[in-house]
Structures are given as structure tokens and as C-alpha cells.
Amino acid sequence: MAVVAPFGLRRNSWLDRIFGRRKATPIIAEPPRIENDAGWQLIHSEDQESFRDWLGKDSEGLPFEPGEVPSLGSHLLIELFGCDQKSLELESSVGTAMRDAAVQSKATVVAQSFHEFKPWGVSGAVIIQESHYTIHTWPEHGYAAVDLFYCGGTVHVDKAVDVLRERFKPSKIKFLVVRRGIQSEVEA
């Protein structure tokens, strides 16, 4: 994975720095890595922009790039670091963010349930016709774990990610997509 330096620049080498040559080269974002292992397909990314570009490429919400295989559903695991603490504290704000994420992604909301823990954290789920969106927050650490599990070609999960970024304001995001119900295994 590419290491992101401030302002999207990386110094060349330690020798260049020692001798005062301070040329900066742009960092080239790496596309998500695709791994196929024992019937699991995992797609990793720590680069927010390249992942968003990759995720939004397919107009039906299920991008299939070389190396990917058809599946019944996709399980997008998101780790949000350095979030605004206040945005993660209350059941009402976390629940609204998750429901809005579902609505903006064109998922069909069926039900929702959230619980606020004392002194810290919120857990909850938005049940969608296409599966579910869940979250657990650790406001004291500025961290949230989000799972967006969806099937069918109507969910635009990149829009859900946009809502979560806007509401929780993370400084860093990690993504992992797990393809669920790999077609070749389901049909076997």
C-alpha cells in the first residue's frame, strides 16, 4: 500500500534529503488489492480516493475488475479513525447518519435499531431489503467500525461512504470488501 505523506508529496530518498536536494514527487495512489484465498475474495484499500473511484465505477454498485468473481453480495468493512468525538456519542446522531447513508445509497430501509452505551459508544443496525448496515462506535478513541452488507445491483454503496465521511469526519479510513456467496461455490 502507498504511504500517504502530507499534501500528497513524498521526498525522494534519504540521500537527497542529506545533500539538500528536496525534490518532491507526487504519490501515485494504488488501486485496491484483490486477493482470492480458499473461496474468499478480499479487496483491500487504505487510500480513500482510489477506493472511492474503484467503488463508484460500476453504475449498479457492484464493481467487477479483473481478478474479481461474481458473488451474491458484498460486505464492505470500514474502519474510521480520528473521527469527531461528538458525532459518535449519541444514538440519535449515529442512527441518523447510518439511516441517511442507507437512503443516499438507494437501499430500501426496512427497520433500524440503535443503542447508546454509558459512558461511551453506540451500536446499531439499519436493516435494508438488500441486507444490512451496522456500526459500533468508540467516541473516546474517535473510532467507528462500520459494516455495509448489500446484495443486488441497486445499492450505490459509494454514496453511503460519502455520508459517513461527511458526518463522522475521519482523518483516516481503511476499507475491506469481502465478496459473500461466491457464485462458483453457491452453484457447486
NORLINZI-V388622 format. One record per residue. RES is the residue in one small letter. D_FIRST is the distance of its C-alpha to the first C-alpha in Angstrom with 2 decimals. Layout:
res,d_first
RES,D_FIRST
RES,D_FIRST
//
This chain:
res,d_first
m,0.00
a,3.77
v,6.41
v,9.23
a,12.57
p,15.92
f,17.34
g,14.32
l,15.20
r,14.05
r,16.87
n,17.17
s,18.10
w,20.04
l,23.05
d,22.97
r,23.10
i,25.92
f,27.94
g,27.52
r,25.67
r,23.43
k,21.96
a,18.96
t,16.65
p,14.96
i,11.21
i,10.38
a,8.53
e,6.61
p,8.85
p,8.64
r,8.53
i,12.20
e,13.78
n,17.55
d,19.08
a,22.77
g,23.45
w,20.48
q,17.96
l,14.74
i,12.35
h,9.19
s,7.58
e,7.20
d,8.19
q,11.94
e,13.33
s,11.46
f,11.99
r,15.54
d,16.17
w,15.18
l,17.25
g,20.14
k,20.61
d,23.10
s,26.32
e,27.10
g,24.03
l,22.73
p,20.29
f,20.53
e,18.22
p,18.62
g,17.94
e,18.89
v,22.32
p,24.97
s,25.40
l,27.88
g,25.48
s,22.01
h,20.99
l,18.41
l,17.44
i,16.48
e,16.10
l,17.52
f,17.47
g,19.86
c,22.20
d,25.73
q,27.72
k,30.80
s,29.07
l,28.23
e,31.68
l,34.14
e,34.62
s,35.91
s,32.94
v,30.29
g,32.46
t,33.02
a,29.33
m,28.58
r,31.67
d,30.88
a,27.37
a,29.17
v,31.81
q,29.54
s,27.54
k,30.95
a,31.05
t,34.58
v,35.09
v,37.51
a,37.50
q,35.68
s,36.06
f,34.64
h,35.68
e,35.43
f,35.46
k,37.37
p,36.31
w,32.67
g,30.62
v,31.03
s,30.38
g,31.20
a,30.91
v,31.73
i,33.10
i,32.71
q,34.53
e,31.24
s,30.23
h,29.01
y,26.83
t,26.70
i,25.68
h,26.21
t,26.02
w,26.15
p,27.51
e,28.17
h,24.44
g,23.45
y,21.46
a,21.89
a,20.82
v,21.47
d,21.93
l,22.85
f,24.45
y,26.09
c,27.82
g,29.73
g,28.80
t,30.13
v,27.50
h,25.27
v,22.70
d,20.77
k,23.98
a,23.89
v,20.45
d,22.02
v,24.96
l,23.03
r,21.05
e,24.44
r,26.36
f,24.17
k,22.47
p,19.24
s,17.36
k,14.05
i,13.35
k,11.25
f,12.20
l,13.11
v,15.70
v,18.13
r,20.64
r,24.03
g,27.08
i,25.65
q,28.56
s,29.29
e,29.72
v,31.75
e,34.07
a,34.54
//
